[in-house]
Amino acid sequence: MDLKRHDFQLDELVEKIRTGDHRLVALQLPEGLKIQALEMIDALESKTDAKVIIAADPCYGACDLVHHKMQMMGVDLVAHMGHSQMNIDSGMETQFIDVTYDGVPELAPAIPYLETHRKMSQERLTNNSVEEIGEDEAHERFLDAVGRATPLSDVKLGLVGSIQHLHLLNNYKEMLEDAGFDVVIPTGGERLTFPGQVLGCNYSGDDPSIGHYLFLGSGDFHPIGLVLHTGKPLAILDPYTSEAGEMSLEKIERILRQRFGLIMAADNAKSFGILIGEKPGQMRRSMALRMKRMLEKHDKKGYLLALEHVGPELIDFYPVDAFVNTACPRIAIDDSVRYAKPLLTPFELEVILGEKQWEEGYQFDEIP
Ligand code: SF4
């Protein structure tokens, strides 16, 4: 990643520190930007009277805001960089700082993927009946498990991106329309700040008129979540490398097979650890309590475990048969191989207990 091509927009922060007469500021950055932190501290301390502390714990999203522990340290402003504000209150004054990247890749390499995907969604629209299928067949048709839950009404192209590329979306919308696509930049729910924004745990902008997607960004994280949530084909245009690609449906099917394998592995489990995230935007206490009550109803035990960070070394040793995770939904989806026991999403536990049916469609665990 070429950090020099990112705009860290520190001037607004300097202004904020000066006008608020802030004296102790916590600087919170995503992992990939931490390498720049010392340079930023030098800049901020030379232009203001504040002292700056790096919030050095891992930070993967705005769900993970610095909160009361830093307040106890006397921090009077949090500067949170590279993520946008979400619908949570950390209890501390927080300035969100946009980070944008200046790469503008050619659209042409993405066009063949988009044309293929539009054709796929047109075919799906034509055969748009949500079929009733039996349990055995459902277990053989993993990818359909997602698609069945999201019937189509149109084949529009949904244009989305990760936060540092969102400023490009309107230009790309025009270019795509010139290339003959019917484009929509989806607007999601309260957890999302900007049109076209996606989070690893929230794809609420999806709607039945969208038949396929173009994602501006890099890596598999958002593409996996979006396809797992929607079952719709997705092309990727990476502003860092200018390369185009697609999220392979085989990969999504592999993930679904793995999820189903974990459901089967935990089918006879009698006791579960229920993980509650302590991070402000991951805390789903009511859901965790609902899981505990549901387990009791089915004569199984549920033990509530609260954690700031979730990791195998912190939970594997508990003498339970499986875990259900109500913290960041991506821990179960992306990291379950690291755990010695099945690590399930709340929906998957409901399938095990017979409260939900796999054949009615796989439900991605979303935080609204
Ligand atoms: S995917 Fe996880 S880390 Fe990212 S915003 Fe959602 S809860 Fe936070």
Boltz pocket constraint, residues with backbone or C-beta under 6 A from the ligand:
constraints:
  - pocket:
      binder: B
      contacts: [[A, 60], [A, 61], [A, 62], [A, 63], [A, 64], [A, 199], [A, 200], [A, 201], [A, 202], [A, 281], [A, 282], [A, 327], [A, 328], [A, 329], [A, 330], [A, 367]]
      max_distance: 6.0
